[in-house]
Amino acid sequence: MGQIKNSTRILGIDPGLRTTGFGLIEKTGNSLRYVASGCIKTEVKDSLSKRLGTIHAGLCELVAQYEPHQAVIEIVFVNANPQSTLLLGQARGAAIAALVANNVAVTEYTALQIKQAVVGNGHAIKTQVQYMVRRLLSLPADPNPDAADALACAIAYAHGGRGMGQSDNMLTTKGFKMRKGRMSVLATKGFKARRRRIIQVTKEGCIK
C-alpha cells in the first residue's frame, strides 16, 4: 500500500467483542489525511475463542494491507458490569496481540484523553466526537460511531504524540483521578475477509 514520503500512518482501534472499529489516517507535517475506516464484526452465535480469532485475523489482514507505522487503542476500565468488562478486555487483548505479532507499535489512551484531544472536552458525547472527526478529516459525512471512535484514537495520537506510561506524553493524566473505575476531571480549569465478510472498509467517505 503506497504511503506519502515522510508521512506517518496511524491505525486507531475501538475494541469490542461484537464490533471492533478501526480507522486509518496519515499525518504529514501538521496535515491529517483520511485513509480508511470500518468495522470487524463477529458472529454472536460463535464461541468466544472463534470470535477473538476473528478479531485477531481481521486486524492482521488490515496491517498487511495498509502497513501502519503506529496503532492506538483505548484503555478499558472496570465498569458496572464486570462480565462485559472482561469480554471487552479479551477483545482488546486479541487486537493488541495481532498488532504486536505484526511488529506494529501500540499506544494506549483513556477515553477521556481521546475526547480531550479531539473535541477539547474529555466528557464529550459520541455525536460531538463524530462531528469533530468529520471536520478534522474533511469527510463528506459523519462516520459511524465505531469508526469515529477509532479515527478519534488515531487523531489523538497525531495531536498528542506518544501514549500513557511514556515520559514525553503530551496527553497527560495530570488533573484527572480514578472514580469507580473511570477517569474524572479534578478541576474544570485550565472487513475484507477472504472467506466471509468480517471487515467492512471504506477508503472514501464513511460507513453508512
Secondary structure as UniProt FT lines:
FT   TURN            5..6
FT   STRAND          8..14
FT   STRAND          19..28
FT   TURN            29..30
FT   STRAND          31..41
FT   TURN            44..45
FT   HELIX           48..66
FT   STRAND          70..74
FT   HELIX           82..101
FT   TURN            102..103
FT   STRAND          105..109
FT   HELIX           111..118
FT   TURN            122..123
FT   HELIX           126..136
FT   TURN            137..138
FT   HELIX           145..160
FT   TURN            164..165
FT   TURN            167..168
FT   TURN            174..175
FT   STRAND          176..179
FT   TURN            180..181
FT   STRAND          182..185
FT   STRAND          199..202
//
